[in-house]
Amino acid sequence: MPNHLHGIIALEEGVSLSRVIQAFKSISTNAYIQGVNQQGWVKFEKVLWQRSYYDHVIHNDKDMRRVKEYVFNNPLQWSMDAENPYRKETLKTGPT
């Protein structure tokens, strides 16, 4: 999905998910800014990352299989996403 991402993170004892997310957002934002300034990447005029994030604790193997399937299949939903600029065209003509 070009407008969000999914991931499965295994944390070690004492490691905070919020700290991992904060570090990821900070490192990726700085890399993006460097790409804009030094490599001519297109500047994104909106907020790069939303403030919060959604998390779900995986409790067992069945839950892990369900989450993996969701993450794997989620990009297929982009053709129907309201934020997809080609949505109407995609829905009218079908996938290419």
Residue, then its C-alpha position, 0 to 999 in steps of 0.5 A: m500500500p502506498n499510503h500505509l504499511h504493516g509489519i510484525i515486530a517481535l520485541e525483546e524483554g524491556v523494549s518498548l513498541s512505542r520507542v521502536i515506532q518512534a525510532f522508525k519514523s524518525i530515521s525514515t523521515n530523516a532519510y526522506i529529507q536527505g533524499v529530497n535535499q541531496q537526490g532530488w526526490v519529490k517533496f511530499e507536502k503533507v505529513l509524512w507519518q500520522r501521529s499514532y499507530y495501530d497495534h495488535v498483540i499476537h497471542n497464538d499461532k492461529d492469530m499469527r497466521r491470520v495476521k500474516e494473511y491480512v498483511f500479505n493480501n492487504p495491497l490487493q485492496w489498493s484498487m478500492d482505496a478511496e485515497n488511490p488517485y486511479r481508483k475510478e479508472t481502475l474500477k471502470t477498466g479493471p486491473t491491468 
